[in-house]
């Protein structure tokens, strides 16, 4: 498991910011449970736990400049 600062990826950062609202609306209309809190634990509990630990043990460079 990684500890400390995550390596920034400009490509992934841009992709995350440009995913359209319409795309998410369509998925919410079609896929039951899409975008609902806690659905990751139901779908793949092992992955959800690993992601939760990763989120708590690492930080990004932008976190250094936030209050």
PyMOL Python script that loads the backbone (N, CA, C, O; Angstrom):
from pymol import cmd

cmd.read_pdbstr("""\
ATOM      1  N   UNK A   1       0.847  -1.189   0.000  1.00  0.00           N
ATOM      2  CA  UNK A   1       0.000   0.000   0.000  1.00  0.00           C
ATOM      3  C   UNK A   1       0.882   1.237   0.000  1.00  0.00           C
ATOM      4  O   UNK A   1       1.919   1.273   0.663  1.00  0.00           O
ATOM      5  N   UNK A   2       0.470   2.236  -0.738  1.00  0.00           N
ATOM      6  CA  UNK A   2       1.234   3.475  -0.846  1.00  0.00           C
ATOM      7  C   UNK A   2       0.935   4.398   0.328  1.00  0.00           C
ATOM      8  O   UNK A   2      -0.203   4.496   0.787  1.00  0.00           O
ATOM      9  N   UNK A   3       1.985   5.076   0.808  1.00  0.00           N
ATOM     10  CA  UNK A   3       1.861   6.092   1.854  1.00  0.00           C
ATOM     11  C   UNK A   3       2.522   7.356   1.353  1.00  0.00           C
ATOM     12  O   UNK A   3       3.549   7.288   0.677  1.00  0.00           O
ATOM     13  N   UNK A   4       1.958   8.506   1.669  1.00  0.00           N
ATOM     14  CA  UNK A   4       2.576   9.769   1.281  1.00  0.00           C
ATOM     15  C   UNK A   4       1.888  10.406   0.094  1.00  0.00           C
ATOM     16  O   UNK A   4       0.701  10.187  -0.146  1.00  0.00           O
ATOM     17  N   UNK A   5       2.657  11.207  -0.654  1.00  0.00           N
ATOM     18  CA  UNK A   5       2.088  11.989  -1.747  1.00  0.00           C
ATOM     19  C   UNK A   5       1.882  11.162  -3.017  1.00  0.00           C
ATOM     20  O   UNK A   5       2.746  10.379  -3.413  1.00  0.00           O
ATOM     21  N   UNK A   6       0.722  11.353  -3.644  1.00  0.00           N
ATOM     22  CA  UNK A   6       0.439  10.708  -4.926  1.00  0.00           C
ATOM     23  C   UNK A   6       1.127  11.478  -6.048  1.00  0.00           C
ATOM     24  O   UNK A   6       1.282  12.697  -5.968  1.00  0.00           O
ATOM     25  N   UNK A   7       1.536  10.768  -7.086  1.00  0.00           N
ATOM     26  CA  UNK A   7       2.150  11.403  -8.243  1.00  0.00           C
ATOM     27  C   UNK A   7       1.047  12.002  -9.109  1.00  0.00           C
ATOM     28  O   UNK A   7       0.140  11.277  -9.519  1.00  0.00           O
ATOM     29  N   UNK A   8       1.095  13.302  -9.402  1.00  0.00           N
ATOM     30  CA  UNK A   8       0.019  13.912 -10.186  1.00  0.00           C
ATOM     31  C   UNK A   8       0.018  13.447 -11.638  1.00  0.00           C
ATOM     32  O   UNK A   8       1.073  13.207 -12.226  1.00  0.00           O
ATOM     33  N   UNK A   9      -1.173  13.324 -12.204  1.00  0.00           N
ATOM     34  CA  UNK A   9      -1.334  12.941 -13.599  1.00  0.00           C
ATOM     35  C   UNK A   9      -2.215  13.987 -14.285  1.00  0.00           C
ATOM     36  O   UNK A   9      -3.434  13.961 -14.115  1.00  0.00           O
ATOM     37  N   UNK A  10      -1.628  14.903 -15.053  1.00  0.00           N
ATOM     38  CA  UNK A  10      -2.422  15.947 -15.713  1.00  0.00           C
ATOM     39  C   UNK A  10      -3.512  15.376 -16.632  1.00  0.00           C
ATOM     40  O   UNK A  10      -4.611  15.926 -16.709  1.00  0.00           O
ATOM     41  N   UNK A  11      -3.208  14.286 -17.321  1.00  0.00           N
ATOM     42  CA  UNK A  11      -4.176  13.688 -18.247  1.00  0.00           C
ATOM     43  C   UNK A  11      -5.416  13.208 -17.496  1.00  0.00           C
ATOM     44  O   UNK A  11      -6.540  13.463 -17.929  1.00  0.00           O
ATOM     45  N   UNK A  12      -5.220  12.518 -16.374  1.00  0.00           N
ATOM     46  CA  UNK A  12      -6.351  12.016 -15.598  1.00  0.00           C
ATOM     47  C   UNK A  12      -7.114  13.156 -14.930  1.00  0.00           C
ATOM     48  O   UNK A  12      -8.334  13.094 -14.779  1.00  0.00           O
ATOM     49  N   UNK A  13      -6.385  14.195 -14.535  1.00  0.00           N
ATOM     50  CA  UNK A  13      -7.027  15.348 -13.909  1.00  0.00           C
ATOM     51  C   UNK A  13      -7.959  16.044 -14.893  1.00  0.00           C
ATOM     52  O   UNK A  13      -9.079  16.409 -14.534  1.00  0.00           O
ATOM     53  N   UNK A  14      -7.508  16.229 -16.122  1.00  0.00           N
ATOM     54  CA  UNK A  14      -8.324  16.869 -17.162  1.00  0.00           C
ATOM     55  C   UNK A  14      -9.515  15.985 -17.501  1.00  0.00           C
ATOM     56  O   UNK A  14     -10.628  16.483 -17.675  1.00  0.00           O
ATOM     57  N   UNK A  15      -9.292  14.675 -17.598  1.00  0.00           N
ATOM     58  CA  UNK A  15     -10.377  13.749 -17.925  1.00  0.00           C
ATOM     59  C   UNK A  15     -11.470  13.788 -16.857  1.00  0.00           C
ATOM     60  O   UNK A  15     -12.657  13.732 -17.175  1.00  0.00           O
ATOM     61  N   UNK A  16     -11.065  13.884 -15.596  1.00  0.00           N
ATOM     62  CA  UNK A  16     -12.042  13.912 -14.509  1.00  0.00           C
ATOM     63  C   UNK A  16     -12.870  15.191 -14.540  1.00  0.00           C
ATOM     64  O   UNK A  16     -14.054  15.169 -14.205  1.00  0.00           O
ATOM     65  N   UNK A  17     -12.264  16.297 -14.934  1.00  0.00           N
ATOM     66  CA  UNK A  17     -12.979  17.569 -14.951  1.00  0.00           C
ATOM     67  C   UNK A  17     -13.874  17.733 -16.165  1.00  0.00           C
ATOM     68  O   UNK A  17     -14.811  18.531 -16.137  1.00  0.00           O
ATOM     69  N   UNK A  18     -13.599  16.987 -17.239  1.00  0.00           N
ATOM     70  CA  UNK A  18     -14.360  17.179 -18.475  1.00  0.00           C
ATOM     71  C   UNK A  18     -15.402  16.088 -18.728  1.00  0.00           C
ATOM     72  O   UNK A  18     -16.068  16.103 -19.763  1.00  0.00           O
ATOM     73  N   UNK A  19     -15.551  15.139 -17.793  1.00  0.00           N
ATOM     74  CA  UNK A  19     -16.617  14.153 -17.946  1.00  0.00           C
ATOM     75  C   UNK A  19     -17.937  14.901 -17.805  1.00  0.00           C
ATOM     76  O   UNK A  19     -18.187  15.547 -16.788  1.00  0.00           O
ATOM     77  N   UNK A  20     -18.764  14.811 -18.815  1.00  0.00           N
ATOM     78  CA  UNK A  20     -19.950  15.649 -18.887  1.00  0.00           C
ATOM     79  C   UNK A  20     -21.057  15.296 -17.917  1.00  0.00           C
ATOM     80  O   UNK A  20     -21.205  14.149 -17.496  1.00  0.00           O
ATOM     81  N   UNK A  21     -21.830  16.312 -17.574  1.00  0.00           N
ATOM     82  CA  UNK A  21     -22.986  16.111 -16.695  1.00  0.00           C
ATOM     83  C   UNK A  21     -24.013  15.205 -17.369  1.00  0.00           C
ATOM     84  O   UNK A  21     -24.664  14.395 -16.709  1.00  0.00           O
ATOM     85  N   UNK A  22     -24.153  15.345 -18.672  1.00  0.00           N
ATOM     86  CA  UNK A  22     -25.141  14.532 -19.393  1.00  0.00           C
ATOM     87  C   UNK A  22     -24.785  13.050 -19.328  1.00  0.00           C
ATOM     88  O   UNK A  22     -25.670  12.206 -19.185  1.00  0.00           O
ATOM     89  N   UNK A  23     -23.500  12.730 -19.432  1.00  0.00           N
ATOM     90  CA  UNK A  23     -23.064  11.338 -19.367  1.00  0.00           C
ATOM     91  C   UNK A  23     -23.447  10.727 -18.017  1.00  0.00           C
ATOM     92  O   UNK A  23     -23.913   9.589 -17.960  1.00  0.00           O
ATOM     93  N   UNK A  24     -23.252  11.481 -16.933  1.00  0.00           N
ATOM     94  CA  UNK A  24     -23.620  10.997 -15.610  1.00  0.00           C
ATOM     95  C   UNK A  24     -25.133  10.875 -15.455  1.00  0.00           C
ATOM     96  O   UNK A  24     -25.619   9.934 -14.827  1.00  0.00           O
ATOM     97  N   UNK A  25     -25.879  11.821 -16.026  1.00  0.00           N
ATOM     98  CA  UNK A  25     -27.341  11.751 -15.953  1.00  0.00           C
ATOM     99  C   UNK A  25     -27.875  10.517 -16.663  1.00  0.00           C
ATOM    100  O   UNK A  25     -28.786   9.857 -16.164  1.00  0.00           O
ATOM    101  N   UNK A  26     -27.314  10.203 -17.822  1.00  0.00           N
ATOM    102  CA  UNK A  26     -27.744   9.028 -18.581  1.00  0.00           C
ATOM    103  C   UNK A  26     -27.455   7.764 -17.778  1.00  0.00           C
ATOM    104  O   UNK A  26     -28.306   6.880 -17.682  1.00  0.00           O
ATOM    105  N   UNK A  27     -26.251   7.676 -17.198  1.00  0.00           N
ATOM    106  CA  UNK A  27     -25.901   6.492 -16.412  1.00  0.00           C
ATOM    107  C   UNK A  27     -26.815   6.352 -15.204  1.00  0.00           C
ATOM    108  O   UNK A  27     -27.224   5.243 -14.860  1.00  0.00           O
ATOM    109  N   UNK A  28     -27.140   7.477 -14.551  1.00  0.00           N
ATOM    110  CA  UNK A  28     -28.040   7.414 -13.393  1.00  0.00           C
ATOM    111  C   UNK A  28     -29.424   6.922 -13.791  1.00  0.00           C
ATOM    112  O   UNK A  28     -30.077   6.210 -13.028  1.00  0.00           O
ATOM    113  N   UNK A  29     -29.872   7.301 -14.983  1.00  0.00           N
ATOM    114  CA  UNK A  29     -31.197   6.892 -15.448  1.00  0.00           C
ATOM    115  C   UNK A  29     -31.227   5.408 -15.813  1.00  0.00           C
ATOM    116  O   UNK A  29     -32.250   4.745 -15.640  1.00  0.00           O
ATOM    117  N   UNK A  30     -30.110   4.888 -16.315  1.00  0.00           N
ATOM    118  CA  UNK A  30     -30.075   3.513 -16.818  1.00  0.00           C
ATOM    119  C   UNK A  30     -29.641   2.515 -15.743  1.00  0.00           C
ATOM    120  O   UNK A  30     -30.256   1.461 -15.587  1.00  0.00           O
ATOM    121  N   UNK A  31     -28.579   2.850 -15.003  1.00  0.00           N
ATOM    122  CA  UNK A  31     -27.979   1.910 -14.057  1.00  0.00           C
ATOM    123  C   UNK A  31     -28.510   2.181 -12.647  1.00  0.00           C
ATOM    124  O   UNK A  31     -28.251   3.248 -12.090  1.00  0.00           O
ATOM    125  N   UNK A  32     -29.246   1.237 -12.065  1.00  0.00           N
ATOM    126  CA  UNK A  32     -29.749   1.456 -10.707  1.00  0.00           C
ATOM    127  C   UNK A  32     -28.592   1.477  -9.711  1.00  0.00           C
ATOM    128  O   UNK A  32     -27.739   0.590  -9.717  1.00  0.00           O
ATOM    129  N   UNK A  33     -28.576   2.486  -8.868  1.00  0.00           N
ATOM    130  CA  UNK A  33     -27.524   2.592  -7.864  1.00  0.00           C
ATOM    131  C   UNK A  33     -26.301   3.364  -8.307  1.00  0.00           C
ATOM    132  O   UNK A  33     -25.395   3.587  -7.504  1.00  0.00           O
ATOM    133  N   UNK A  34     -26.247   3.786  -9.581  1.00  0.00           N
ATOM    134  CA  UNK A  34     -25.080   4.531 -10.055  1.00  0.00           C
ATOM    135  C   UNK A  34     -25.001   5.880  -9.355  1.00  0.00           C
ATOM    136  O   UNK A  34     -25.968   6.641  -9.343  1.00  0.00           O
ATOM    137  N   UNK A  35     -23.850   6.167  -8.776  1.00  0.00           N
ATOM    138  CA  UNK A  35     -23.640   7.450  -8.128  1.00  0.00           C
ATOM    139  C   UNK A  35     -24.192   7.544  -6.722  1.00  0.00           C
ATOM    140  O   UNK A  35     -24.137   8.608  -6.106  1.00  0.00           O
ATOM    141  N   UNK A  36     -24.718   6.459  -6.210  1.00  0.00           N
ATOM    142  CA  UNK A  36     -25.255   6.469  -4.854  1.00  0.00           C
ATOM    143  C   UNK A  36     -24.136   6.151  -3.863  1.00  0.00           C
ATOM    144  O   UNK A  36     -23.254   5.341  -4.146  1.00  0.00           O
ATOM    145  N   UNK A  37     -24.184   6.787  -2.720  1.00  0.00           N
ATOM    146  CA  UNK A  37     -23.173   6.587  -1.691  1.00  0.00           C
ATOM    147  C   UNK A  37     -23.238   5.164  -1.150  1.00  0.00           C
ATOM    148  O   UNK A  37     -24.316   4.662  -0.831  1.00  0.00           O
ATOM    149  N   UNK A  38     -22.089   4.522  -1.049  1.00  0.00           N
ATOM    150  CA  UNK A  38     -22.005   3.187  -0.485  1.00  0.00           C
ATOM    151  C   UNK A  38     -22.178   2.061  -1.478  1.00  0.00           C
ATOM    152  O   UNK A  38     -22.096   0.896  -1.087  1.00  0.00           O
ATOM    153  N   UNK A  39     -22.414   2.350  -2.741  1.00  0.00           N
ATOM    154  CA  UNK A  39     -22.640   1.296  -3.729  1.00  0.00           C
ATOM    155  C   UNK A  39     -21.364   0.515  -4.033  1.00  0.00           C
ATOM    156  O   UNK A  39     -21.429  -0.642  -4.448  1.00  0.00           O
ATOM    157  N   UNK A  40     -20.205   1.141  -3.830  1.00  0.00           N
ATOM    158  CA  UNK A  40     -18.935   0.454  -4.068  1.00  0.00           C
ATOM    159  C   UNK A  40     -18.772  -0.748  -3.149  1.00  0.00           C
ATOM    160  O   UNK A  40     -18.240  -1.782  -3.554  1.00  0.00           O
ATOM    161  N   UNK A  41     -19.237  -0.606  -1.902  1.00  0.00           N
ATOM    162  CA  UNK A  41     -19.135  -1.714  -0.951  1.00  0.00           C
ATOM    163  C   UNK A  41     -20.022  -2.884  -1.354  1.00  0.00           C
ATOM    164  O   UNK A  41     -19.682  -4.039  -1.097  1.00  0.00           O
ATOM    165  N   UNK A  42     -21.147  -2.594  -1.978  1.00  0.00           N
ATOM    166  CA  UNK A  42     -22.035  -3.675  -2.414  1.00  0.00           C
ATOM    167  C   UNK A  42     -21.506  -4.352  -3.669  1.00  0.00           C
ATOM    168  O   UNK A  42     -21.602  -5.571  -3.811  1.00  0.00           O
ATOM    169  N   UNK A  43     -20.950  -3.567  -4.573  1.00  0.00           N
ATOM    170  CA  UNK A  43     -20.499  -4.088  -5.858  1.00  0.00           C
ATOM    171  C   UNK A  43     -19.204  -4.892  -5.732  1.00  0.00           C
ATOM    172  O   UNK A  43     -19.104  -6.002  -6.253  1.00  0.00           O
ATOM    173  N   UNK A  44     -18.207  -4.323  -5.033  1.00  0.00           N
ATOM    174  CA  UNK A  44     -16.914  -4.988  -4.877  1.00  0.00           C
ATOM    175  C   UNK A  44     -16.312  -4.563  -3.537  1.00  0.00           C
ATOM    176  O   UNK A  44     -15.540  -3.607  -3.485  1.00  0.00           O
ATOM    177  N   UNK A  45     -16.657  -5.261  -2.460  1.00  0.00           N
ATOM    178  CA  UNK A  45     -16.241  -4.848  -1.118  1.00  0.00           C
ATOM    179  C   UNK A  45     -14.723  -4.778  -0.936  1.00  0.00           C
ATOM    180  O   UNK A  45     -14.221  -3.860  -0.288  1.00  0.00           O
ATOM    181  N   UNK A  46     -13.994  -5.735  -1.498  1.00  0.00           N
ATOM    182  CA  UNK A  46     -12.539  -5.750  -1.336  1.00  0.00           C
ATOM    183  C   UNK A  46     -11.905  -4.503  -1.963  1.00  0.00           C
ATOM    184  O   UNK A  46     -11.032  -3.873  -1.365  1.00  0.00           O
ATOM    185  N   UNK A  47     -12.345  -4.164  -3.150  1.00  0.00           N
ATOM    186  CA  UNK A  47     -11.834  -2.978  -3.841  1.00  0.00           C
ATOM    187  C   UNK A  47     -12.201  -1.701  -3.076  1.00  0.00           C
ATOM    188  O   UNK A  47     -11.386  -0.785  -2.967  1.00  0.00           O
ATOM    189  N   UNK A  48     -13.416  -1.645  -2.552  1.00  0.00           N
ATOM    190  CA  UNK A  48     -13.873  -0.471  -1.817  1.00  0.00           C
ATOM    191  C   UNK A  48     -13.034  -0.251  -0.559  1.00  0.00           C
ATOM    192  O   UNK A  48     -12.707   0.888  -0.229  1.00  0.00           O
ATOM    193  N   UNK A  49     -12.686  -1.320   0.139  1.00  0.00           N
ATOM    194  CA  UNK A  49     -11.867  -1.203   1.340  1.00  0.00           C
ATOM    195  C   UNK A  49     -10.462  -0.722   0.978  1.00  0.00           C
ATOM    196  O   UNK A  49      -9.911   0.151   1.649  1.00  0.00           O
ATOM    197  N   UNK A  50      -9.889  -1.286  -0.075  1.00  0.00           N
ATOM    198  CA  UNK A  50      -8.552  -0.855  -0.510  1.00  0.00           C
ATOM    199  C   UNK A  50      -8.548   0.613  -0.901  1.00  0.00           C
ATOM    200  O   UNK A  50      -7.620   1.346  -0.561  1.00  0.00           O
ATOM    201  N   UNK A  51      -9.587   1.047  -1.617  1.00  0.00           N
ATOM    202  CA  UNK A  51      -9.681   2.450  -2.019  1.00  0.00           C
ATOM    203  C   UNK A  51      -9.831   3.367  -0.807  1.00  0.00           C
ATOM    204  O   UNK A  51      -9.256   4.455  -0.787  1.00  0.00           O
ATOM    205  N   UNK A  52     -10.584   2.951   0.190  1.00  0.00           N
ATOM    206  CA  UNK A  52     -10.773   3.758   1.395  1.00  0.00           C
ATOM    207  C   UNK A  52      -9.458   3.922   2.150  1.00  0.00           C
ATOM    208  O   UNK A  52      -9.148   5.011   2.633  1.00  0.00           O
ATOM    209  N   UNK A  53      -8.686   2.842   2.252  1.00  0.00           N
ATOM    210  CA  UNK A  53      -7.386   2.907   2.925  1.00  0.00           C
ATOM    211  C   UNK A  53      -6.433   3.801   2.134  1.00  0.00           C
ATOM    212  O   UNK A  53      -5.724   4.619   2.719  1.00  0.00           O
ATOM    213  N   UNK A  54      -6.411   3.651   0.819  1.00  0.00           N
ATOM    214  CA  UNK A  54      -5.542   4.460  -0.039  1.00  0.00           C
ATOM    215  C   UNK A  54      -5.864   5.940   0.107  1.00  0.00           C
ATOM    216  O   UNK A  54      -4.960   6.774   0.172  1.00  0.00           O
ATOM    217  N   UNK A  55      -7.144   6.261   0.158  1.00  0.00           N
ATOM    218  CA  UNK A  55      -7.561   7.663   0.289  1.00  0.00           C
ATOM    219  C   UNK A  55      -7.098   8.265   1.610  1.00  0.00           C
ATOM    220  O   UNK A  55      -6.783   9.453   1.674  1.00  0.00           O
ATOM    221  N   UNK A  56      -7.055   7.451   2.666  1.00  0.00           N
ATOM    222  CA  UNK A  56      -6.653   7.951   3.982  1.00  0.00           C
ATOM    223  C   UNK A  56      -5.137   7.997   4.175  1.00  0.00           C
ATOM    224  O   UNK A  56      -4.658   8.746   5.026  1.00  0.00           O
ATOM    225  N   UNK A  57      -4.372   7.219   3.412  1.00  0.00           N
ATOM    226  CA  UNK A  57      -2.927   7.142   3.620  1.00  0.00           C
ATOM    227  C   UNK A  57      -2.124   7.964   2.626  1.00  0.00           C
ATOM    228  O   UNK A  57      -0.905   8.070   2.763  1.00  0.00           O
ATOM    229  N   UNK A  58      -2.781   8.550   1.624  1.00  0.00           N
ATOM    230  CA  UNK A  58      -2.058   9.348   0.638  1.00  0.00           C
ATOM    231  C   UNK A  58      -2.687  10.739   0.542  1.00  0.00           C
ATOM    232  O   UNK A  58      -3.791  10.975   1.034  1.00  0.00           O
ATOM    233  N   UNK A  59      -1.965  11.647  -0.099  1.00  0.00           N
ATOM    234  CA  UNK A  59      -2.477  12.997  -0.332  1.00  0.00           C
ATOM    235  C   UNK A  59      -1.921  13.490  -1.659  1.00  0.00           C
ATOM    236  O   UNK A  59      -0.906  12.992  -2.145  1.00  0.00           O
ATOM    237  N   UNK A  60      -2.596  14.472  -2.238  1.00  0.00           N
ATOM    238  CA  UNK A  60      -2.141  15.026  -3.509  1.00  0.00           C
ATOM    239  C   UNK A  60      -1.446  16.351  -3.268  1.00  0.00           C
ATOM    240  O   UNK A  60      -1.511  16.907  -2.172  1.00  0.00           O
ATOM    241  N   UNK A  61      -0.784  16.850  -4.291  1.00  0.00           N
ATOM    242  CA  UNK A  61      -0.062  18.116  -4.174  1.00  0.00           C
ATOM    243  C   UNK A  61      -1.016  19.280  -3.939  1.00  0.00           C
ATOM    244  O   UNK A  61      -0.645  20.266  -3.302  1.00  0.00           O
ATOM    245  N   UNK A  62      -2.248  19.174  -4.448  1.00  0.00           N
ATOM    246  CA  UNK A  62      -3.222  20.251  -4.242  1.00  0.00           C
ATOM    247  C   UNK A  62      -3.688  20.306  -2.788  1.00  0.00           C
ATOM    248  O   UNK A  62      -4.101  21.363  -2.311  1.00  0.00           O
ATOM    249  N   UNK A  63      -3.627  19.178  -2.081  1.00  0.00           N
ATOM    250  CA  UNK A  63      -4.002  19.163  -0.667  1.00  0.00           C
ATOM    251  C   UNK A  63      -3.062  20.014   0.182  1.00  0.00           C
ATOM    252  O   UNK A  63      -3.444  20.493   1.249  1.00  0.00           O
ATOM    253  N   UNK A  64      -1.843  20.199  -0.291  1.00  0.00           N
ATOM    254  CA  UNK A  64      -0.874  20.994   0.458  1.00  0.00           C
ATOM    255  C   UNK A  64      -1.239  22.478   0.474  1.00  0.00           C
ATOM    256  O   UNK A  64      -0.865  23.206   1.394  1.00  0.00           O
ATOM    257  N   UNK A  65      -1.968  22.921  -0.548  1.00  0.00           N
ATOM    258  CA  UNK A  65      -2.292  24.329  -0.676  1.00  0.00           C
ATOM    259  C   UNK A  65      -3.706  24.681  -0.221  1.00  0.00           C
ATOM    260  O   UNK A  65      -4.098  25.848  -0.256  1.00  0.00           O
ATOM    261  N   UNK A  66      -4.470  23.679   0.204  1.00  0.00           N
ATOM    262  CA  UNK A  66      -5.828  23.920   0.709  1.00  0.00           C
ATOM    263  C   UNK A  66      -5.787  24.220   2.187  1.00  0.00           C
ATOM    264  O   UNK A  66      -4.823  23.890   2.879  1.00  0.00           O
ATOM    265  N   UNK A  67      -6.841  24.847   2.661  1.00  0.00           N
ATOM    266  CA  UNK A  67      -6.930  25.105   4.103  1.00  0.00           C
ATOM    267  C   UNK A  67      -7.393  23.895   4.838  1.00  0.00           C
ATOM    268  O   UNK A  67      -7.526  23.929   6.061  1.00  0.00           O
TER     269      UNK A  67
END
""", "prot")
cmd.dss("prot")
cmd.show_as("cartoon", "prot")
cmd.util.cbc("prot")
cmd.orient("prot")
